[in-house]
């Protein structure tokens, strides 16, 4: 469940590789998708908190960007191996 939510979120964030994300199923990618979903959910909770913890928000925003980059590299390298 978490993997599919992560896949859908990343398909929106990374439209250039949407076609790769839609069809690729590997254990490694599944772990990254789940991590992205959990990190994104935590970030949403931190943004809704009062008072806001800006350092924590920035940290989780950075984590999301890093996972996005990892997924982008992973998917494009797998496509190139093809």
Steps between C-alpha positions, in 0.01 A plus 500: 500500500770746601703410191210579270434833673869582463487401132201728436664792683823458305314469171362847568836642612705338221283512186797437268538145635133432570498226235794329672347526846170360375650176374808434709476254787815416694570454867742793500252735338227377735712594799563847358129547426407402853767728647369789288144443613595484868729803474233699316237411759731608781574826318128570463451443873791730589361775276163481681648509849476806713748634579685406184846353532665658198824305534313171496293612201815596307664169589206297372467713187865420431437129563215505249722669239775245559261208458363660181856520363575140599184380327577706190852359474387146576219498244696664220801274554276190493338626179843551341597142587180398352 
